């Protein structure tokens, strides 16, 4: 495991324990320690996107929807809305205006429901509306999609059309 990830995890936990009131209210501290140990004992090389996914799944286990980690790099040039469990493009850059009001059914041939399910593993929320708001946000973030443990999404190309409408 790369030292930078070990140091970042320790920094995160130390700071959360110091500033977060009752950090382990929703989860036993031992479960968080077990998740961290399992992650740190992985033999394979990981990348920043995999680390980002781990941190978000860890924060979800803590269960505080006000404590999040965002990796704010590239964003797809669209705005989405979830209506009745379906994902629609409600706004876009000029290059994609023709797709406004279209339903997204897949990303890189992965059904949108599967993508949303994996993203839900990284989102702490109190209400369904809060979850949908975060899903709408994360579905447009390149880093959020690339971090998911779905192999075909890791091949996602920033160029071209990866959304199936």
Protein Blocks (a to p, Z undefined) as FASTA:
>chain_A
ZZklmmmmmmmmmmmmmmmghkllmbcfklmmmmmmmmmmpmbdcdfklmmmmmmmmmmm
nopakbccdddddddfbdcddeehiacdfbdcfklmmmgoiacfbeehiafklmmmmmmm
mcccfbfklmmmmmmmmmmpmklmmmpccfklmmpcfehjfbdZZ
